[in-house]
């Protein structure tokens, strides 16, 4: 079974266009998604996709705190405990 990080990286590759990142190049987990050119609407849609994929609830107040892919992975890790 793929790790949370691997699954999130795959979802990012399939669903988000990150400015300045060539296709196939690994995403820096500390990259702020909004600063990387991902619109707020795309970020919200991505969070909904992740919630569905991992069968977790991500309340709006938590979504607003999650600024990077690394923070999202950490959030999901904490939900799995």
URZI-V861126 format. One record per residue. N is the residue number from 1. RES is the residue in one letter. BURIAL is 1 if it has 24 or more other C-alpha atoms within 12 Angstrom, else 0. Layout:
n = {N:N}
res = {RES:RES}
burial = {BURIAL:BURIAL}
This chain:
n = {1:2:3:4:5:6:7:8:9:10:11:12:13:14:15:16:17:18:19:20:21:22:23:24:25:26:27:28:29:30:31:32:33:34:35:36:37:38:39:40:41:42:43:44:45:46:47:48:49:50:51:52:53:54:55:56:57:58:59:60:61:62:63:64:65:66:67:68:69:70:71:72:73:74:75:76:77:78:79:80:81}
res = {X:X:X:X:X:X:X:X:X:X:X:X:X:X:X:X:X:X:X:X:X:X:X:X:X:X:X:X:X:X:X:X:X:X:X:X:X:X:X:X:X:X:X:X:X:X:X:X:X:X:X:X:X:X:X:X:X:X:X:X:X:X:X:X:X:X:X:X:X:X:X:X:X:X:X:X:X:X:X:X:X}
burial = {0:0:0:1:1:0:0:1:1:0:1:1:0:0:0:1:0:1:0:0:0:0:0:0:0:0:1:0:0:0:0:1:1:0:0:1:0:1:0:0:0:0:1:1:0:1:1:0:0:1:1:0:0:1:0:0:0:1:0:0:0:0:1:0:0:1:1:1:1:1:1:1:1:0:1:1:0:0:0:0:0}
